[in-house]
């Protein structure tokens, strides 16, 4: 699919190759020169295993539906991730989010497209998880949007970043427990009905931990009239509690 990419994506990718030629990169995972993401780091990246919950993507002892999804089915149809949130991928996502190494976004988008090819999903539009105004001012960019845009270009789907907005500022999820994460983002998002009504929506983010943020986004989209919502992230953190396993 990469080889048959739309012309607009090839132009976007060419700009990064020119930039790499002008300013030779080092691997964001290990520091190897002349590559943004080297072969060695790719080989040591652990992809998400097959033994997951088929709804939320949580790791399980065996493939099935976890207790949380059995008792409280999510608003999205399914949530998946490309790889586990471990070294070296964890370090490069940190650099993308906190150190302005935005060149990684295209690399992540490419692998997420390859992951998408293995899924039986039909979607009409691509939407990034939005940031609040405060976080956007602090960081200057939304890492989810930087991934979602080349993903949309590569898959030939419309990119609609304004379909979701964050209507309530929330503290960082990093140090929160499971239930605190769900309460923190509950009703924190709103969707624009004209952009999603009757459509299958794919929501893109960088990392999934408990799935709380994706659920909050999906709930808002469904309330706005989306036919179906799918979630795809670059990484999956192995964040479990007793109720998340079969």
C-alpha positions in Angstrom: 0.0 0.0 0.0 2.9 2.3 0.7 4.2 1.8 -2.8 0.8 2.8 -4.2 0.5 5.8 -2.0 -1.4 8.9 -3.4 0.6 11.6 -5.1 -0.1 14.1 -2.3 1.4 11.7 0.3 4.5 11.1 -1.9 5.0 14.8 -2.1 4.7 15.1 1.7 7.2 12.3 2.2 9.6 13.8 -0.3 9.7 17.0 1.7 10.9 15.0 4.7 13.6 13.2 2.6 14.8 16.6 1.4 14.9 17.8 5.0 16.8 14.7 6.0 19.4 15.4 3.2 19.9 19.0 4.3 20.0 18.1 8.0 21.1 14.4 8.4 19.1 12.8 11.2 19.9 10.4 13.9 17.7 7.6 14.9 15.2 8.8 17.5 15.4 5.4 19.2 19.1 4.8 19.6 21.0 7.7 18.0 22.2 5.8 14.9 23.2 8.4 12.3 21.4 8.9 8.9 18.1 7.5 9.9 15.1 8.8 11.8 14.1 5.3 12.7 16.8 2.6 12.1 16.4 -1.1 11.2 17.7 -2.2 14.6 15.1 -0.3 16.5 12.4 -1.6 14.1 13.5 -5.1 14.8 13.4 -4.7 18.6 10.0 -3.0 18.6 7.4 -5.4 20.1 4.2 -5.4 18.1 0.9 -6.0 20.0 0.3 -9.7 20.3 -2.8 -11.5 19.0 -4.1 -12.3 22.5 -6.1 -9.2 23.1 -9.7 -8.1 23.8 -11.3 -7.8 20.4 -13.1 -4.7 21.5 -10.7 -2.5 23.5 -7.4 -4.1 22.5 -6.4 -4.8 26.1 -3.8 -7.6 26.6 -5.4 -10.8 27.8 -4.3 -14.3 28.6 -6.2 -15.5 25.5 -8.1 -13.7 22.7 -11.7 -12.8 23.6 -13.7 -10.0 25.2 -12.5 -8.6 28.6 -14.8 -8.2 31.6 -15.0 -4.4 31.3 -16.2 -4.6 27.7 -18.6 -7.4 28.5 -20.2 -5.4 31.3 -19.9 -2.0 29.7 -19.5 -2.2 25.9 -17.5 0.7 24.6 -18.9 3.3 22.2 -16.3 2.4 19.6 -16.5 -0.8 17.5 -12.8 -1.6 18.1 -9.6 -0.2 19.4 -6.1 -1.3 18.2 -2.5 -0.3 18.5 0.6 -1.1 16.3 3.2 -1.9 19.0 3.8 -2.0 22.8 4.7 1.1 24.7 8.2 -0.1 25.5 11.8 0.7 24.5 12.7 1.9 21.9 9.2 3.1 20.8 8.4 4.6 24.2 11.5 6.9 24.0 10.7 8.1 20.5 7.1 8.9 21.4 8.4 10.9 24.3 10.6 12.8 22.0 7.7 13.5 19.6 5.5 14.7 22.4 7.9 16.6 24.7 11.0 17.5 22.7 9.5 18.6 19.4 11.0 15.8 17.3 8.0 15.9 15.0 9.7 14.0 12.1 8.7 10.7 13.9 5.0 11.3 13.2 5.4 10.2 9.6 7.2 7.0 10.6 4.5 6.1 13.1 1.8 6.9 10.5 3.4 4.4 8.0 3.4 1.6 10.5 -0.1 2.4 11.6 -1.3 2.2 8.0 0.3 -1.3 7.7 -1.5 -2.3 10.9 -4.8 -0.9 9.5 -4.3 -3.1 6.4 -4.6 -6.2 8.5 -7.9 -5.0 10.0 -11.4 -5.4 8.4 -12.3 -1.8 9.0 -14.2 0.5 6.7 -13.9 4.2 7.6 -14.9 7.4 5.8 -12.9 10.1 7.7 -9.7 10.3 9.9 -9.9 12.4 13.1 -7.1 13.0 15.6 -7.8 13.1 19.3 -7.8 16.9 20.0 -5.9 18.8 22.6 -7.2 21.5 24.9 -6.3 25.1 24.4 -3.8 25.2 27.3 -1.9 22.2 26.3 -1.8 23.4 22.7 -0.3 26.7 23.7 2.3 25.0 25.9 3.4 22.4 23.3 2.6 24.3 20.0 1.3 21.2 18.2 -0.9 18.2 18.6 1.1 15.0 18.2 -2.1 13.0 17.4 -2.8 15.4 14.5 0.8 15.1 13.2 0.3 11.3 13.0 -3.3 11.5 11.6 -2.6 13.8 8.7 0.0 11.6 6.9 -2.2 8.6 7.8 -5.1 10.2 6.0 -3.0 11.1 3.1 -1.6 7.6 2.7 -5.0 5.9 3.0 -6.7 8.5 0.7 -9.4 9.4 3.3 -10.5 12.9 4.3 -8.7 14.4 7.3 -11.1 16.3 9.4 -9.4 17.7 12.5 -12.3 19.9 13.5 -14.7 17.0 13.8 -13.7 16.6 17.5 -12.9 19.4 19.9 -11.9 19.3 23.6 -14.5 21.3 25.5 -13.0 20.9 29.0 -9.4 21.2 30.1 -8.2 18.1 31.9 -5.1 17.3 34.0 -2.6 14.9 32.5 -3.6 11.2 32.6 0.0 10.1 33.4 -0.2 9.7 37.2 -3.9 8.8 37.5 -5.3 5.4 38.5 -7.7 3.5 36.2 -11.0 5.0 37.4 -9.4 8.4 37.8 -8.5 8.4 34.1 -12.0 7.6 33.1 -13.5 10.3 35.3 -10.9 12.8 34.1 -11.9 12.7 30.4 -15.6 12.0 30.8 -17.6 14.4 28.6 -14.3 16.3 27.9 -15.0 16.2 24.1 -17.6 17.2 21.6 -18.2 16.4 18.0 -19.4 18.4 15.0 -22.4 16.5 13.7 -22.2 17.9 10.1 -18.7 16.4 9.7 -19.4 12.9 11.1 -23.2 12.2 10.8 -23.8 8.9 9.1 -20.1 8.2 8.7 -17.6 5.6 9.9 -14.9 7.5 11.8 -11.3 6.5 12.5 -9.8 8.2 15.6 -6.0 8.5 15.8 -3.9 8.9 18.9 -0.3 8.2 19.9 -0.7 5.9 23.0 -3.5 3.9 24.5 -3.3 3.1 28.2 -6.8 2.4 29.7 -8.7 3.4 26.6 -10.5 6.2 28.6 -9.6 9.0 26.1 -10.7 6.9 23.1 -14.0 6.0 24.8 -14.7 9.7 25.6 -14.0 10.7 22.0 -16.1 7.8 20.6 -19.0 8.6 22.9 -19.0 12.2 21.6 -18.9 11.1 18.0 -21.7 8.6 18.4 -23.8 11.2 20.1 -23.2 13.5 17.1 -24.5 10.9 14.7 -21.4 8.9 13.6 -22.4 5.5 12.3 -19.4 3.7 13.8 -16.2 4.7 15.5 -12.8 2.9 15.4 -9.7 3.8 17.3 -6.1 3.3 16.2 -2.9 4.3 18.1 0.8 3.9 17.6 1.4 2.2 21.0 -0.3 0.3 23.7 0.7 0.5 27.3 0.3 -2.7 29.4 -1.8 -1.0 32.0 -4.0 -3.6 33.7 -6.1 -4.1 36.7 -8.0 -7.1 38.0 -11.2 -6.4 36.0 -9.5 -5.9 32.7 -8.6 -9.6 32.1 -10.8 -12.6 31.1 
